[in-house]
Amino acid sequence: MRLDYQSMENLWMPFTSNRDFKSDPRIIARAEGVYLYTPEGSAIIDASSGLFCCAAGHSRPEIAEAVHRQLAKLAYTAPFQMGHELSFELASQLVELTPEGMNRVFFVNSGSESIDTAIKIALAYHYVRGEGQRQRLVSRERAYHGVNIGGTSLSGMVKNRQAFGLGMSGVAHIRHTWLAENRYHRDQPADGAHLADDLERIVHNVGPDSIAACFVEPIAGSTGCLVPPVGYLERLREICDKYGILLVFDEVICGFGRTGEPFGSQTFGVTPDIMTLAKALTNAAQPMGAIVVGQHVYDTIVDAAPERAIELFHGYTYSGHPAACAAGLATIKIFRDEQLFERGKSLAGYFQESIFSLQNYDIVTDVRGYGMIAGVDFAPGDVPGSVGMSIQKKLFHSGLHVKSTGDAIIVAPPLISTEAHIDEMLTKLRQVLDSVSAN
């Protein structure tokens, strides 16, 4: 099919300036390894792993073959009151990667669904304990927790909330962790742990027995890579323990090796009560997300129900879909066989050094990063976000894909990348920033 303007009109694209895109389409026809290819055959090196989800590179034949075999054998079975082998196998292999004690898995279809499911699990946990009054949730400014109504309510990015009403009631936001004095700081900033005390201020303001859970991204990803200050996550854990609040880590972006360990919780040495996962779980070959909970959360909910009764009235038609489970198992095998978490960890220093070399451009106002993810801020123009979008488009036409958020880009190369790939990404970045600076 040859695309023209008329044939593009029926699709309403997500998180896209539709009118602008259709006047200047950026179409991908195929992908392989760390490269995307246009219909004309031009190569685009992918510096953001798709949307942080293709950690093992694009179009892995091992995953495609596993999905094909599964679809030919069992394309679907209802997940309510029935099961299939791969869902149990994937859950078992997944908990081999998660922190000790995080050993019960609930499958969903996206990161957004994982957040809304985590909300319901947290509420149910307190309800069966006789503390159903714990209905408040705490999130952060500049947080991104997906786009379902629960995640939208938790969001601290104003444009993700502005047009969609009041959302869920009872959501409070503590401050984000970006501080001007930490600009251009590699890895964890030394200053900022005190910002976690905002949670205790909220506790004192609304009552310690009214808060169900605190939702935090170990590294705030979509807002431009905000790395937690030293001691910050530890302080949140202490406050949650003190007041009986569940701590939820949104690991959708920084999970599966992005921070050097399987998950950010292990990198930073803080274990939550609930984790939300998605993206690299299937290397984006199939839609899938997951919630992993501690044994104490699972036991509390399950043991409260009578024998032979449903314990949690929640689920999706496609929870633990057979093809998605096949993709997940094939992906975990690749992670292990190719030691991709270790490869990403060994490449991280070179990647961060390369990214931080951009700080001397006048248009660059901050660089942040940890492991295999980094954010670069640009001086804004008259319209918020216009500079970031303009640079993203220029980069695409120069042969580089990055994710932009407002007037920032987020760089998160596939874990299969080499130093030569990082060099190619930085060469294209510098070429575009040189051209922008010259104008």
C-alpha positions in Angstrom: 0.0 0.0 0.0 1.4 3.4 -1.0 0.5 6.0 1.6 -0.9 9.3 0.5 -2.5 12.1 2.5 -6.0 10.8 1.8 -5.2 7.2 2.9 -3.8 8.6 6.2 -6.8 10.6 7.2 -8.7 7.8 9.0 -6.1 7.1 11.7 -6.0 9.3 14.8 -2.4 8.8 16.0 -1.5 8.7 19.7 0.6 11.3 21.4 1.2 12.9 18.0 0.6 16.2 16.3 -1.6 14.6 13.7 -1.8 17.6 11.4 1.9 18.2 11.4 2.7 14.5 11.0 0.4 14.1 7.9 2.1 17.1 6.3 5.5 15.5 6.9 5.0 11.7 7.5 7.8 9.7 9.2 7.0 6.1 8.2 8.9 3.0 9.2 8.6 -0.1 7.0 10.8 -2.6 8.8 13.3 -2.9 11.6 16.3 -5.1 12.5 18.8 -4.9 15.3 19.3 -1.3 16.3 18.0 0.1 13.0 14.7 1.2 11.6 14.2 1.4 7.9 11.9 3.8 5.9 9.9 2.5 2.9 12.7 4.0 0.7 15.3 1.9 2.5 17.0 4.7 4.5 18.4 3.5 7.9 17.4 5.2 11.1 19.4 4.2 14.2 17.1 3.7 17.1 18.5 5.6 20.2 15.4 5.1 22.3 14.7 1.4 21.9 11.4 2.1 20.2 9.6 3.5 23.3 12.2 2.0 25.7 10.8 -1.5 24.9 13.1 -3.1 22.3 15.9 -3.8 24.7 17.1 -6.8 22.7 16.9 -5.0 19.4 14.2 -5.1 16.7 12.5 -8.0 15.0 14.3 -10.9 16.8 13.5 -14.0 14.9 13.6 -16.2 18.0 10.7 -14.2 19.4 8.7 -14.2 16.1 9.2 -18.0 15.8 8.0 -18.6 19.4 4.9 -16.5 18.8 4.2 -18.2 15.5 4.5 -21.7 17.1 2.2 -20.7 19.9 -0.4 -19.2 17.7 -0.5 -22.4 15.6 -0.9 -24.5 18.8 -3.1 -22.4 21.1 -4.0 -18.9 20.0 -6.3 -18.2 23.0 -7.8 -19.6 26.0 -10.0 -17.8 28.6 -7.9 -16.7 31.6 -10.8 -16.9 34.1 -11.0 -20.2 35.8 -8.7 -21.8 33.2 -5.0 -21.6 32.5 -2.3 -22.6 30.0 1.2 -23.8 30.7 3.2 -20.8 29.4 1.6 -18.3 31.8 2.8 -20.3 34.8 6.2 -20.8 33.2 6.6 -17.1 32.4 5.6 -16.1 35.9 8.2 -18.6 37.4 11.0 -17.3 35.2 10.1 -13.7 35.8 10.3 -14.0 39.6 13.8 -15.4 39.2 14.7 -11.8 38.1 12.8 -9.8 40.6 13.9 -8.9 44.2 13.7 -11.6 46.8 10.2 -11.9 48.2 8.6 -10.3 45.1 7.1 -13.6 43.9 3.5 -13.3 42.8 2.7 -12.2 39.2 -0.5 -10.9 37.7 -0.4 -10.4 33.9 -2.0 -7.6 32.0 -1.6 -6.1 28.5 0.3 -2.8 29.0 2.1 -0.6 31.4 -1.1 1.5 31.8 -3.1 -1.5 32.8 -0.4 -2.6 35.2 -0.7 0.8 37.1 -4.5 0.6 37.3 -4.2 -3.0 38.5 -1.6 -2.0 41.1 -4.1 0.6 42.4 -6.8 -1.9 42.8 -4.5 -4.4 44.4 -3.4 -1.8 46.9 -7.0 -0.8 47.7 -8.0 -4.4 48.1 -5.1 -5.2 50.3 -6.1 -2.5 52.8 -9.9 -3.4 52.5 -9.4 -7.0 53.5 -7.3 -5.9 56.4 -10.2 -3.9 57.8 -8.6 -0.6 56.7 -10.9 0.2 53.8 -10.6 3.9 54.6 -7.1 3.9 53.1 -8.2 5.2 49.7 -5.8 8.0 49.1 -2.8 7.7 46.7 0.4 9.6 46.5 2.4 10.2 43.4 5.0 12.8 42.3 5.1 15.9 40.1 6.5 15.1 36.7 5.5 11.5 37.1 4.2 9.3 34.2 2.2 6.3 35.1 0.4 5.5 31.9 -2.8 6.8 30.4 -5.7 4.8 31.9 -7.8 6.8 34.4 -5.8 5.7 37.4 -2.5 6.4 35.8 -3.7 9.7 34.5 -4.8 10.7 38.0 -1.3 9.8 39.3 0.4 11.6 36.5 2.4 14.7 37.3 2.8 15.9 33.7 0.2 18.6 33.2 -0.6 18.0 29.6 -1.4 14.3 30.3 -4.1 15.5 32.8 -5.3 18.9 31.6 -8.1 17.9 29.3 -9.4 14.9 31.1 -11.3 16.2 34.1 -10.6 15.6 37.7 -9.7 12.0 37.5 -9.6 9.9 40.7 -10.2 11.8 43.9 -7.8 11.6 46.8 -4.5 11.8 44.8 -1.7 13.9 46.3 1.6 14.8 44.6 4.9 15.2 46.3 7.6 17.3 44.6 9.7 15.9 41.8 13.5 15.5 42.4 14.9 17.8 39.8 17.0 20.5 41.5 18.8 23.3 39.7 22.0 22.7 41.7 22.1 19.1 40.4 22.3 20.1 36.7 24.7 18.1 34.6 25.1 15.6 37.4 25.9 12.0 36.3 24.3 9.1 38.2 22.6 9.8 41.5 22.7 13.4 42.7 24.1 13.9 46.2 21.4 16.5 47.1 17.7 15.9 47.3 16.9 13.1 49.7 15.0 15.5 51.8 12.3 15.8 49.1 11.1 12.4 50.2 9.9 14.0 53.4 7.0 15.5 51.4 5.3 12.2 51.9 5.4 12.5 55.6 4.0 16.0 55.4 1.1 14.6 53.4 0.6 11.9 56.0 0.4 14.6 58.8 -2.0 16.7 56.7 -4.5 13.9 55.7 -4.0 11.3 58.4 -1.7 8.3 58.4 -4.5 5.8 58.1 -6.0 7.3 55.0 -3.2 6.6 52.5 -3.1 3.3 50.6 0.0 3.5 48.5 2.8 5.7 47.2 3.7 5.3 43.5 7.2 6.1 42.3 9.3 5.5 39.2 12.8 4.6 40.5 14.0 6.7 37.6 11.3 9.1 36.3 11.6 8.2 32.6 9.1 9.9 30.4 9.6 13.3 32.0 13.2 13.3 30.8 15.2 10.9 33.1 15.1 12.2 36.7 17.6 10.0 38.6 16.7 9.6 42.4 19.0 11.5 44.8 21.2 9.4 47.1 19.0 8.2 50.0 15.7 9.4 48.4 14.2 6.0 47.7 15.4 4.6 51.0 13.7 7.5 52.8 10.4 6.8 51.0 10.6 3.2 52.1 11.1 4.2 55.7 8.1 6.5 55.7 5.9 3.9 54.0 6.9 1.3 56.6 6.3 3.7 59.5 2.7 4.5 58.4 1.6 1.2 56.8 1.6 2.6 53.3 2.4 0.3 50.3 5.3 1.4 48.2 4.8 0.8 44.5 7.7 1.0 42.0 6.7 1.7 38.4 9.5 -0.2 36.6 7.9 -0.1 33.2 10.7 2.0 31.7 13.7 1.3 34.0 13.2 -2.4 34.3 14.9 -5.3 32.4 18.5 -4.2 32.6 18.1 -0.5 31.8 19.8 0.5 35.1 22.4 -2.3 35.0 20.5 -4.8 37.2 17.3 -6.6 36.2 15.2 -3.8 37.9 15.8 -0.4 39.4 14.8 -1.7 42.8 17.9 -3.9 42.8 20.1 -1.2 41.4 19.1 1.3 44.2 18.8 -1.4 46.9 15.2 -0.6 47.9 12.5 -3.3 47.6 8.9 -2.1 47.1 5.7 -4.0 48.0 4.4 -3.9 44.4 6.2 -3.5 41.0 4.6 -2.7 37.7 6.3 -4.0 34.5 5.8 -3.9 30.7 7.7 -2.7 27.6 10.8 -4.9 27.5 9.0 -7.8 29.1 8.3 -9.1 25.5 10.8 -6.9 23.7 7.6 -5.2 22.3 6.9 -8.2 20.1 3.5 -8.6 21.8 1.5 -6.2 24.1 2.0 -7.3 27.7 2.4 -6.0 31.2 2.7 -7.5 34.7 2.3 -6.6 38.3 4.7 -8.4 40.8 3.7 -8.3 44.4 5.4 -9.3 47.6 4.3 -12.5 49.3 2.7 -10.5 52.1 0.4 -8.7 49.7 -0.7 -11.8 47.9 -1.3 -13.8 51.1 -3.3 -11.0 52.7 -5.7 -10.8 49.8 -6.0 -14.5 49.0 -6.2 -15.7 52.6 -9.1 -13.3 53.3 -11.4 -15.0 50.9 -13.5 -18.1 51.6 -12.4 -21.4 50.1 -13.3 -21.8 46.4 -14.2 -18.1 46.2 -12.6 -15.6 43.8 -10.1 -13.6 45.8 -9.6 -10.6 43.5 -12.4 -9.5 41.2 -10.2 -8.1 38.5 -8.7 -9.2 35.2 -8.7 -8.8 31.5 -9.8 -10.9 28.5 -6.2 -11.1 27.3 -4.5 -11.4 30.7 -1.5 -13.8 30.2 -2.3 -14.2 26.4 -0.6 -17.3 25.1 1.3 -15.5 22.3 2.4 -12.8 24.7 3.7 -15.4 27.2 5.6 -17.1 24.3 7.2 -13.7 23.5 8.0 -13.1 27.1 9.7 -16.5 27.5 11.7 -16.0 24.3 12.7 -12.5 25.4 13.9 -13.7 28.8 15.9 -16.4 27.1 17.7 -13.8 25.0 18.4 -11.7 28.0 20.1 -14.6 29.7 21.8 -16.3 26.7 23.3 -13.0 25.4 23.9 -11.6 28.9 22.2 -8.3 27.9 21.9 -6.9 31.4 25.6 -7.4 31.9 26.3 -5.9 28.4 24.2 -2.9 29.1 26.0 -2.4 32.4 29.4 -2.6 30.8 28.4 -0.1 28.1 26.8 2.4 30.4 29.9 4.3 31.3 30.8 4.9 27.6 27.2 5.8 26.9 26.9 8.3 29.7 30.3 9.9 28.9 29.2 10.3 25.3 25.8 11.9 26.3 27.4 14.3 28.8 29.7 15.6 26.0 26.6 17.5 24.7 26.5 19.8 27.8 28.7 22.4 26.1 26.0 23.4 23.5 24.3 26.6 24.4 20.9 25.2 23.6 21.4 22.4 26.1 20.3 23.4 29.6 20.8 20.1 31.4 21.9 16.5 30.9 21.0 13.7 33.3 21.5 10.0 33.1 22.0 6.6 34.8 22.9 3.3 33.2 21.5 3.1 29.7 19.1 6.0 29.9 19.7 9.7 29.7 17.8 12.9 29.2 18.8 16.1 27.5 17.0 19.4 28.1 16.8 22.2 25.6 16.1 25.9 26.1 12.4 26.3 25.3 11.0 28.4 22.5 7.8 30.5 22.4 5.6 27.4 22.4 6.4 24.8 25.1 7.5 21.6 23.4 8.1 23.1 20.0 11.9 22.9 20.3 11.9 19.3 21.4 9.6 18.3 18.6 11.6 20.2 16.0 14.8 18.6 17.1 13.2 15.1 17.1 12.0 15.6 13.5 15.4 16.9 12.4 17.1 13.9 14.0 14.7 11.5 12.2 15.5 13.0 8.8 19.2 12.8 9.8 18.9 9.1 10.5 18.4 9.0 14.3 15.3 8.2 16.3 14.9 9.5 19.9 11.9 10.0 22.2 11.0 13.6 22.9 9.0 14.9 25.8 8.4 18.6 25.8 11.7 20.4 25.2 13.7 17.3 26.1 14.9 14.1 24.4 15.3 10.8 26.2 18.1 8.5 24.9 17.9 4.8 25.8 19.7 2.6 23.3 19.0 -1.1 22.9 21.1 -3.2 25.2 22.6 -5.0 22.2 24.3 -1.7 21.1 28.0 -1.4 20.8 30.4 1.6 21.3 30.3 2.1 17.5 26.5 2.4 17.7 26.8 5.0 20.5 29.3 6.9 18.4 26.9 6.9 15.4 24.1 8.2 17.6 26.2 11.0 19.1 27.6 12.0 15.7 24.0 12.5 14.4 23.0 14.3 17.5 25.9 16.7 17.3 25.3 17.3 13.6 21.7 18.4 14.3 22.6 20.5 17.4 25.4 22.1 15.3 22.8 23.1 12.7 20.3 24.3 15.3 23.0 26.4 17.0 24.1 27.9 13.7 20.6 29.2 13.2 
